Amino acid sequence: MSLKIEAKTLEEAFKKASQELGCSVTELEVKILQHPSKGLLGIGKKNAIILVDRKRRKEPLFQFTRPKVEEEELKIFENFYKESKDIDQIAKEVQKELNALFSHLCFKLDEIKVTPYDRETLLIEFEGEDAALLIGKEGYRYKALSYMLFNWINPKYNLQIRLEIAEFLKSQEEMIKHYLAPLVDKVKKEGKGQTKPLDGVLIQIALKYLRETFPNKYVAPKENKKGQKYIVINEFRRY
């Protein structure tokens, strides 16, 4: 007789099922009745519901000498679920939910567009009369919105995001590349260097750019005594 399991995530549901049936998750026969959903910013949250049974095997199970690693098995199930959806389909889902959310707010915006940026990233574009208001002073609203969207999309779909508001990100990236050009030259000559303190979203953009420019160097954010953030570039320590 099949067993119905409900949990917050598929991972928890698989784990609970394996415990109740006394077997490894790889021995489960699973039918997903409902995929988990965190909803949009917590609205419309749904638990995972699965129907499980222990697989019937006509041949004897082979015994492996290595110990069972159930956490790895659960990750395989979770990643399989996340990767099973086509990124174009995910983009359409996210676009629909974002437009539904912002239609209730007072901002005058064009239709929010969500498209695949690459195989692992969604490009989210905000345009319209009030789009610039979502950026805020020194990009603080931009950073908050980006953080909020990432924490919704990444756990649910296993994807990164690229948030573009009125070409803010593009202009900031171009500006930071120009600003960091002398530092890049210095690091290439001397092997190390550091930025001046950077505010708001600029620290994130600079960090990404410098790590891409120097993939074989130690590039990390630091904080001075005044609480200001800057980035250091150095050689990796060798022991």
C-alpha positions as CSV (number, residue, x, y, z in Angstrom):
1,M,0.0,0.0,0.0
2,S,1.4,3.4,-1.0
3,L,2.2,6.0,1.7
4,K,1.3,9.6,1.4
5,I,3.9,12.0,2.7
6,E,3.7,15.8,3.1
7,A,6.6,18.1,4.0
8,K,8.0,21.6,3.4
9,T,10.4,20.4,0.7
10,L,10.9,17.4,-1.5
11,E,14.1,16.7,0.3
12,E,12.3,16.5,3.7
13,A,9.5,14.4,2.1
14,F,12.0,11.9,0.6
15,K,13.8,11.6,3.9
16,K,10.6,11.1,5.9
17,A,9.5,8.4,3.5
18,S,12.8,6.5,3.7
19,Q,12.6,6.6,7.5
20,E,9.0,5.4,7.6
21,L,9.6,2.6,5.1
22,G,13.0,1.7,6.5
23,C,15.0,1.9,3.3
24,S,17.3,4.2,1.3
25,V,15.8,6.9,-0.9
26,T,17.1,5.1,-3.9
27,E,14.8,2.2,-3.1
28,L,11.7,4.5,-3.2
29,E,9.1,4.4,-5.9
30,V,7.8,8.0,-5.9
31,K,4.9,9.9,-7.5
32,I,5.0,13.7,-6.8
33,L,1.4,14.9,-6.2
34,Q,2.4,18.5,-5.4
35,H,5.6,20.3,-5.9
36,P,6.7,22.6,-3.0
37,S,6.4,26.3,-3.6
38,K,7.5,29.2,-1.4
39,G,5.1,31.4,-3.4
40,L,6.0,34.9,-4.2
41,L,7.6,36.5,-1.2
42,G,5.8,33.9,1.0
43,I,2.4,34.3,-0.6
44,G,0.8,31.1,-1.9
45,K,3.2,28.8,-0.1
46,K,2.7,25.1,-0.7
47,N,4.2,21.9,0.9
48,A,5.5,19.0,-1.1
49,I,3.2,16.0,-1.3
50,I,4.4,12.7,-2.5
51,L,3.0,9.2,-2.9
52,V,5.7,6.6,-2.1
53,D,6.1,2.8,-2.0
54,R,9.2,0.6,-1.6
55,K,10.4,-0.7,-5.0
56,R,9.7,-4.3,-5.7
57,R,12.9,-6.1,-6.8
58,K,12.9,-9.5,-8.4
59,E,16.7,-9.6,-8.2
60,P,18.6,-9.5,-5.0
61,L,20.1,-6.2,-4.0
62,F,23.9,-5.9,-4.4
63,Q,25.7,-4.8,-1.2
64,F,28.3,-2.1,-1.7
65,T,31.3,-1.9,0.6
66,R,31.0,1.9,0.9
67,P,28.7,3.3,3.6
68,K,25.3,4.8,2.6
69,V,25.4,8.6,2.2
70,E,21.8,9.6,2.4
71,E,22.4,13.3,2.3
72,E,24.1,13.0,-1.1
73,E,21.2,10.8,-2.4
74,L,18.7,13.5,-1.2
75,K,20.7,16.2,-3.0
76,I,20.6,14.1,-6.2
77,F,16.8,14.0,-5.9
78,E,16.5,17.7,-5.2
79,N,18.8,18.7,-8.0
80,F,17.0,16.4,-10.4
81,Y,13.8,18.2,-9.6
82,K,15.3,21.6,-9.9
83,E,17.0,20.8,-13.3
84,S,13.9,19.1,-14.7
85,K,12.2,22.3,-15.6
86,D,13.1,24.1,-18.8
87,I,14.6,27.5,-18.2
88,D,12.3,29.1,-20.8
89,Q,9.3,27.7,-18.9
90,I,10.7,29.0,-15.6
91,A,11.3,32.5,-17.1
92,K,7.6,32.6,-18.1
93,E,6.5,31.5,-14.6
94,V,8.6,34.1,-12.9
95,Q,7.5,36.9,-15.3
96,K,3.9,36.1,-14.7
97,E,4.3,36.2,-10.9
98,L,6.4,39.4,-10.9
99,N,3.9,41.2,-13.1
100,A,1.0,40.0,-10.9
101,L,2.8,41.3,-7.8
102,F,3.8,44.7,-9.2
103,S,0.4,45.3,-10.7
104,H,-0.8,45.9,-7.1
105,L,1.9,48.5,-6.3
106,C,1.8,52.2,-7.1
107,F,4.8,52.2,-9.5
108,K,4.2,53.0,-13.2
109,L,6.1,50.3,-15.0
110,D,6.2,48.6,-18.4
111,E,5.6,44.9,-18.5
112,I,8.4,43.2,-16.5
113,K,10.4,41.0,-18.8
114,V,12.1,37.7,-17.6
115,T,14.3,35.8,-20.1
116,P,17.2,33.3,-19.9
117,Y,20.5,35.2,-19.7
118,D,22.5,31.9,-19.9
119,R,21.8,28.3,-18.9
120,E,22.1,29.2,-15.2
121,T,20.8,32.8,-15.0
122,L,17.5,34.6,-15.5
123,L,17.6,38.2,-16.8
124,I,14.9,40.3,-15.1
125,E,14.3,43.7,-16.7
126,F,12.3,46.6,-15.2
127,E,11.5,49.6,-17.5
128,G,8.9,52.4,-17.3
129,E,8.2,55.8,-15.9
130,D,8.9,54.9,-12.3
131,A,11.6,52.2,-12.9
132,A,14.4,54.5,-11.6
133,L,12.6,54.7,-8.2
134,L,13.4,51.1,-7.7
135,I,17.1,51.9,-7.7
136,G,17.1,54.2,-4.8
137,K,20.0,56.3,-3.5
138,E,23.4,54.7,-4.2
139,G,21.5,51.6,-5.4
140,Y,20.2,50.5,-2.0
141,R,16.7,49.7,-3.3
142,Y,18.3,47.9,-6.2
143,K,20.4,45.8,-3.8
144,A,17.4,45.0,-1.6
145,L,15.2,44.0,-4.5
146,S,18.0,41.9,-6.0
147,Y,18.5,40.1,-2.7
148,M,14.8,39.5,-2.3
149,L,14.4,38.1,-5.8
150,F,17.5,35.9,-5.5
151,N,16.2,34.3,-2.3
152,W,13.0,33.5,-4.0
153,I,14.3,32.2,-7.3
154,N,17.6,30.4,-6.3
155,P,16.1,28.0,-3.7
156,K,13.1,27.2,-5.9
157,Y,14.7,26.9,-9.4
158,N,18.4,26.6,-8.6
159,L,19.2,29.6,-10.9
160,Q,21.1,32.8,-10.5
161,I,19.6,36.2,-11.4
162,R,20.7,39.3,-13.3
163,L,18.5,42.3,-12.4
164,E,18.4,45.2,-14.8
165,I,16.5,48.3,-13.8
166,A,16.4,51.1,-16.4
167,E,19.9,50.0,-17.6
168,F,21.2,50.7,-14.1
169,L,23.3,47.5,-13.9
170,K,24.8,48.0,-17.4
171,S,25.8,51.6,-16.6
172,Q,27.3,50.7,-13.2
173,E,29.2,47.8,-14.8
174,E,30.7,50.1,-17.5
175,M,31.5,52.8,-14.9
176,I,33.2,50.3,-12.5
177,K,35.3,48.8,-15.3
178,H,36.6,52.3,-16.1
179,Y,37.1,53.2,-12.5
180,L,39.1,49.9,-11.8
181,A,41.3,50.1,-15.0
182,P,44.3,51.7,-13.2
183,L,44.0,49.1,-10.4
184,V,43.8,46.2,-12.9
185,D,47.1,47.5,-14.5
186,K,48.7,47.7,-11.1
187,V,47.8,44.2,-10.2
188,K,49.1,42.8,-13.5
189,K,52.4,44.5,-12.8
190,E,52.8,44.1,-9.0
191,G,50.7,41.0,-8.4
192,K,48.5,42.7,-5.8
193,G,46.3,45.7,-4.9
194,Q,43.1,46.9,-3.3
195,T,40.2,49.2,-4.1
196,K,39.2,52.3,-2.2
197,P,36.0,52.0,-0.1
198,L,32.9,51.3,-2.3
199,D,29.3,52.0,-1.5
200,G,26.0,50.1,-2.1
201,V,25.8,47.7,-5.1
202,L,29.2,48.9,-6.4
203,I,31.1,46.5,-4.1
204,Q,29.2,43.5,-5.6
205,I,29.8,44.6,-9.2
206,A,33.5,45.3,-8.6
207,L,33.9,42.0,-6.8
208,K,32.4,40.0,-9.7
209,Y,34.4,41.9,-12.3
210,L,37.8,41.5,-10.4
211,R,37.2,37.8,-9.8
212,E,36.5,37.3,-13.5
213,T,39.6,39.4,-14.4
214,F,41.9,37.6,-11.9
215,P,40.6,34.0,-11.7
216,N,43.9,32.7,-10.3
217,K,44.2,35.3,-7.5
218,Y,42.7,35.8,-4.1
219,V,40.0,38.4,-4.5
220,A,37.9,39.2,-1.4
221,P,35.9,42.0,0.3
222,K,37.3,43.5,3.5
223,E,36.0,46.0,6.0
224,N,38.0,48.9,7.5
225,K,37.6,50.3,11.1
226,K,34.9,52.7,9.8
227,G,32.8,49.9,8.5
228,Q,33.5,50.7,4.9
229,K,34.0,47.9,2.4
230,Y,36.8,47.5,0.0
231,I,38.3,44.7,-2.1
232,V,41.8,43.2,-1.9
233,I,43.6,41.3,-4.7
234,N,46.5,39.0,-3.7
235,E,48.2,35.8,-4.5
236,F,46.8,32.7,-2.9
237,R,48.8,31.6,0.1
238,R,50.8,28.5,-0.4
239,Y,51.5,26.1,2.5
